[in-house]
């Protein structure tokens, strides 16, 4: 890796962009004691240095409490609002793969998407870094293993579809993980994912105040162009890229606003609806700052 001087910053970082091989960056922002930089060539935004002990981030508090300013007040309740979104994801996927098949959900959490896919005839299993969340999934009789994709040592060319919902931005080495995904897919397999879009109008409008800039939870921020290049580099051809809205509970929206603006009214309202029936009302939100993408494996080399 090459060291390079930062514009507007006296520090040097030992990093080369894994998408465009550029070694020139500028300081983007600092948030929650983490520095973020932006690649001058492809626009990749990233946290540097990467935090250590990432698994500790996804302990019980991440899914139940969110006392550290990120995560969920109650993941199980917050994700119920996402059930219609997961059905929409599966509609898109099944247009390309109507026969269904063997599906692996990376970052399966407590198994909400696995339940939806199993109901529609997929042979679904999952991997989850949080033992708390994976245990919750197993209590529902779902096949979810605790660990990372790298730690599982799965059989090559086993899966027809690998899904990564709100996962790519959390990974410490997205390129390496996507190469591994490629090796686990069958010859005509697909990957489907969603991730924040740093190239969206809303993200550009908000700049460093964009609410999806939440280190140490989100480590990398992609746009359509550099994500397409990364997928091509790791053996995939993009078949579909679009923006699909999501549904969130009022509780989750107010918590996000409170963390985003630090405005006393949001914090007060978030406290009022927390774990209340009113807080579980599902609202549709589409700021067009989240990419939904499906790509097909075109390069059969095992990385």
C-alpha positions as CSV (number, residue, x, y, z in Angstrom):
1,X,0.0,0.0,0.0
2,X,1.1,3.5,-0.7
3,X,1.3,6.4,1.8
4,X,0.0,9.7,0.6
5,X,-0.5,13.2,2.0
6,X,-4.0,14.3,2.6
7,X,-5.3,17.5,1.2
8,X,-6.4,19.8,4.1
9,X,-4.9,17.3,6.5
10,X,-1.4,16.8,7.8
11,X,-1.8,13.1,8.5
12,X,-0.7,10.3,6.1
13,X,-2.7,7.1,5.6
14,X,-1.5,3.8,4.4
15,X,-4.3,2.9,1.9
16,X,-4.8,2.3,-1.8
17,X,-8.3,2.3,-3.2
18,X,-9.2,-1.3,-4.0
19,X,-11.6,-0.2,-6.8
20,X,-9.4,2.2,-8.9
21,X,-5.9,1.7,-7.4
22,X,-5.7,5.4,-6.6
23,X,-3.6,6.6,-3.7
24,X,-4.9,10.2,-3.5
25,X,-7.7,11.0,-1.1
26,X,-9.1,14.0,0.7
27,X,-10.5,14.4,4.2
28,X,-14.3,14.1,4.1
29,X,-15.4,14.4,7.7
30,X,-15.0,13.2,11.3
31,X,-17.8,11.6,13.1
32,X,-18.0,9.8,16.5
33,X,-14.2,10.0,16.7
34,X,-13.7,8.3,13.3
35,X,-12.1,10.0,10.3
36,X,-13.6,9.4,6.8
37,X,-11.8,10.1,3.5
38,X,-12.9,10.2,-0.1
39,X,-11.0,8.8,-3.1
40,X,-10.2,11.6,-5.5
41,X,-10.7,9.3,-8.5
42,X,-13.7,7.0,-8.0
43,X,-15.4,8.7,-5.1
44,X,-15.3,5.8,-2.6
45,X,-15.7,7.1,0.9
46,X,-14.2,5.1,3.8
47,X,-13.3,5.1,7.4
48,X,-9.6,5.2,8.2
49,X,-8.2,3.6,10.2
50,X,-10.7,0.7,10.4
51,X,-11.9,0.0,13.9
52,X,-10.7,-3.2,15.6
53,X,-12.9,-6.0,17.0
54,X,-15.8,-5.4,14.7
55,X,-17.7,-8.3,16.1
56,X,-18.0,-6.4,19.4
57,X,-20.1,-3.7,17.6
58,X,-22.8,-6.2,16.9
59,X,-23.4,-7.4,20.5
60,X,-26.8,-7.5,22.1
61,X,-27.0,-3.7,22.4
62,X,-26.9,-3.3,18.6
63,X,-30.1,-5.2,18.2
64,X,-31.7,-4.3,21.5
65,X,-31.1,-0.9,23.0
66,X,-28.8,1.1,20.6
67,X,-27.4,2.9,23.6
68,X,-24.2,3.7,21.7
69,X,-26.0,5.8,19.1
70,X,-26.3,3.2,16.3
71,X,-28.2,0.0,15.9
72,X,-31.8,-0.8,16.8
73,X,-34.0,-0.1,19.8
74,X,-35.7,-3.4,19.2
75,X,-34.5,-5.2,16.0
76,X,-37.3,-7.7,15.9
77,X,-40.0,-5.1,16.1
78,X,-38.2,-2.6,13.8
79,X,-37.7,-5.2,11.1
80,X,-41.3,-6.3,11.0
81,X,-41.9,-3.1,9.0
82,X,-39.4,-4.5,6.4
83,X,-41.4,-7.6,5.6
84,X,-43.1,-5.9,2.5
85,X,-39.7,-4.7,1.4
86,X,-38.2,-8.2,1.6
87,X,-41.1,-9.5,-0.5
88,X,-40.3,-6.8,-3.1
89,X,-36.7,-7.9,-3.1
90,X,-37.8,-11.5,-3.8
91,X,-40.1,-10.4,-6.6
92,X,-37.1,-8.7,-8.3
93,X,-34.8,-11.7,-7.7
94,X,-37.3,-14.3,-8.9
95,X,-37.8,-12.6,-12.2
96,X,-34.2,-13.5,-12.9
97,X,-34.3,-16.9,-11.1
98,X,-37.8,-18.2,-11.2
99,X,-36.7,-21.7,-10.3
100,X,-35.4,-20.5,-7.0
101,X,-32.7,-22.8,-5.5
102,X,-30.2,-22.7,-2.7
103,X,-29.9,-19.2,-1.1
104,X,-27.4,-17.9,1.4
105,X,-28.2,-14.7,3.3
106,X,-25.0,-13.0,4.6
107,X,-25.8,-10.9,7.6
108,X,-29.0,-12.7,8.3
109,X,-29.5,-11.1,11.7
110,X,-32.5,-12.7,13.4
111,X,-33.7,-14.3,10.2
112,X,-36.6,-12.1,8.8
113,X,-35.5,-12.4,5.2
114,X,-34.8,-16.1,5.5
115,X,-38.3,-16.7,6.8
116,X,-39.7,-14.8,3.7
117,X,-37.5,-16.6,1.2
118,X,-38.3,-20.1,2.7
119,X,-42.0,-19.4,2.5
120,X,-41.5,-18.8,-1.3
121,X,-39.7,-22.1,-1.9
122,X,-36.0,-21.2,-1.5
123,X,-33.7,-23.5,0.4
124,X,-32.4,-20.8,2.6
125,X,-29.6,-20.6,5.2
126,X,-27.7,-17.7,6.7
127,X,-24.6,-16.4,8.3
128,X,-24.5,-13.8,11.0
129,X,-21.6,-12.2,12.9
130,X,-23.6,-11.5,16.0
131,X,-24.1,-14.6,18.2
132,X,-27.0,-12.8,19.9
133,X,-28.9,-12.4,16.6
134,X,-27.9,-15.8,15.2
135,X,-29.2,-17.4,18.4
136,X,-32.5,-15.6,18.0
137,X,-32.7,-17.0,14.4
138,X,-32.0,-20.5,15.5
139,X,-34.7,-20.3,18.1
140,X,-37.1,-19.9,15.1
141,X,-35.6,-23.1,13.7
142,X,-33.8,-21.2,11.0
143,X,-30.4,-22.4,9.7
144,X,-28.2,-19.5,10.7
145,X,-24.5,-20.0,11.7
146,X,-22.6,-17.5,13.9
147,X,-19.5,-16.1,12.2
148,X,-18.4,-14.4,9.0
149,X,-18.4,-15.7,5.4
150,X,-14.6,-16.0,5.7
151,X,-14.8,-18.1,8.9
152,X,-17.4,-20.7,7.6
153,X,-15.2,-22.5,5.0
154,X,-18.2,-23.3,2.9
155,X,-18.2,-25.6,-0.2
156,X,-17.3,-23.8,-3.4
157,X,-20.0,-23.4,-6.1
158,X,-22.8,-24.4,-3.7
159,X,-25.3,-21.6,-4.0
160,X,-27.6,-20.3,-6.6
161,X,-28.2,-16.9,-4.9
162,X,-26.3,-15.0,-2.2
163,X,-28.0,-12.0,-0.7
164,X,-26.4,-9.2,1.4
165,X,-28.9,-6.7,2.7
166,X,-27.3,-3.7,4.3
167,X,-24.1,-5.6,4.7
168,X,-21.5,-4.4,2.1
169,X,-21.0,-1.1,3.9
170,X,-20.2,-2.9,7.1
171,X,-17.4,-5.1,5.8
172,X,-13.7,-4.5,6.6
173,X,-12.6,-5.8,3.1
174,X,-15.5,-5.7,0.6
175,X,-13.3,-6.7,-2.4
176,X,-12.1,-9.9,-0.6
177,X,-15.6,-10.8,0.5
178,X,-17.1,-10.4,-3.0
179,X,-14.4,-12.6,-4.4
180,X,-15.3,-15.2,-1.9
181,X,-19.0,-14.8,-2.8
182,X,-18.1,-15.4,-6.4
183,X,-16.3,-18.7,-5.5
184,X,-19.4,-19.9,-3.5
185,X,-21.8,-19.3,-6.3
186,X,-22.7,-21.8,-9.0
187,X,-21.7,-21.0,-12.6
188,X,-24.9,-19.0,-13.3
189,X,-25.4,-17.8,-9.8
190,X,-26.4,-14.3,-8.7
191,X,-25.7,-11.9,-5.9
192,X,-28.3,-9.4,-4.7
193,X,-27.5,-6.6,-2.3
194,X,-28.5,-3.2,-1.2
195,X,-26.2,-0.5,0.2
196,X,-26.2,3.3,0.8
197,X,-25.6,5.3,-2.4
198,X,-23.1,8.1,-1.7
199,X,-23.7,9.4,-5.3
200,X,-27.4,10.0,-4.8
201,X,-28.8,13.6,-4.9
202,X,-29.8,13.4,-1.2
203,X,-26.3,12.2,-0.1
204,X,-24.6,15.0,-2.0
205,X,-27.1,17.5,-0.7
206,X,-26.5,16.5,2.9
207,X,-22.7,16.1,2.5
208,X,-21.0,15.2,5.8
209,X,-24.4,15.5,7.5
210,X,-25.9,12.6,5.6
211,X,-27.7,10.4,8.1
212,X,-26.2,7.2,6.7
213,X,-22.7,8.2,7.7
214,X,-22.6,6.2,10.9
215,X,-19.1,4.9,11.8
216,X,-18.1,2.4,13.2
217,X,-21.2,0.7,11.8
218,X,-20.8,1.8,8.2
219,X,-17.2,1.6,7.0
220,X,-17.4,2.1,3.2
221,X,-19.8,4.2,1.1
222,X,-20.3,3.4,-2.6
223,X,-21.9,5.0,-5.6
224,X,-23.3,3.3,-8.7
225,X,-20.2,3.7,-10.8
226,X,-17.6,2.5,-8.3
227,X,-19.7,-0.4,-7.0
228,X,-20.3,-1.6,-10.6
229,X,-16.5,-1.5,-11.2
230,X,-15.9,-3.4,-8.0
231,X,-18.4,-6.1,-8.9
232,X,-16.9,-6.3,-12.4
233,X,-13.4,-6.7,-10.8
234,X,-14.7,-9.5,-8.6
235,X,-16.3,-11.4,-11.5
236,X,-19.9,-10.1,-11.7
237,X,-22.0,-8.4,-14.3
238,X,-24.7,-6.1,-13.1
239,X,-28.2,-7.1,-14.3
240,X,-30.3,-4.7,-12.4
241,X,-29.7,-1.5,-10.4
242,X,-32.5,0.6,-8.9
243,X,-33.7,2.3,-5.8
244,X,-36.4,0.6,-3.7
245,X,-37.9,2.3,-0.8
246,X,-38.1,0.8,2.7
247,X,-40.6,0.8,5.5
248,X,-39.4,1.7,9.0
249,X,-41.2,1.9,12.3
250,X,-41.9,5.4,13.8
251,X,-39.7,4.3,16.7
252,X,-36.7,3.7,14.3
253,X,-37.3,6.9,12.3
254,X,-37.3,9.1,15.5
255,X,-34.3,7.4,16.9
256,X,-32.4,8.0,13.6
257,X,-33.5,11.7,13.6
258,X,-32.4,12.1,17.2
259,X,-29.0,10.7,16.4
260,X,-28.8,12.7,13.2
261,X,-29.8,16.2,14.4
262,X,-29.3,16.0,18.2
263,X,-32.5,18.0,18.4
264,X,-34.2,17.8,21.8
265,X,-37.7,17.3,20.2
266,X,-36.6,14.2,18.3
267,X,-35.0,12.8,21.4
268,X,-38.1,13.5,23.5
269,X,-40.5,12.0,20.9
270,X,-38.2,8.9,20.4
271,X,-38.4,8.3,24.2
272,X,-42.2,8.7,24.2
273,X,-42.8,6.1,21.5
274,X,-40.1,3.6,22.4
275,X,-41.6,0.2,22.9
276,X,-45.1,1.6,22.5
277,X,-47.8,0.6,20.0
278,X,-47.5,4.0,18.3
279,X,-43.8,3.4,17.8
280,X,-44.5,0.3,15.8
281,X,-46.5,2.1,13.1
282,X,-44.7,1.4,9.7
283,X,-44.0,4.3,7.4
284,X,-42.6,4.2,3.9
285,X,-39.4,6.1,3.3
286,X,-37.5,6.6,0.0
287,X,-34.9,9.2,-0.1
288,X,-33.4,7.5,-3.2
289,X,-30.1,7.2,-1.3
290,X,-30.0,3.4,-1.2
291,X,-29.0,1.1,-4.1
292,X,-30.7,-2.2,-4.8
293,X,-28.6,-4.3,-7.2
294,X,-28.5,-7.8,-8.7
295,X,-25.5,-9.1,-10.5
296,X,-24.7,-12.4,-12.2
297,X,-21.5,-14.3,-11.9
298,X,-19.8,-14.1,-15.3
299,X,-16.2,-15.2,-14.4
300,X,-16.0,-18.8,-13.2
301,X,-12.5,-18.5,-11.9
302,X,-12.2,-19.5,-8.2
303,X,-10.5,-16.5,-6.5
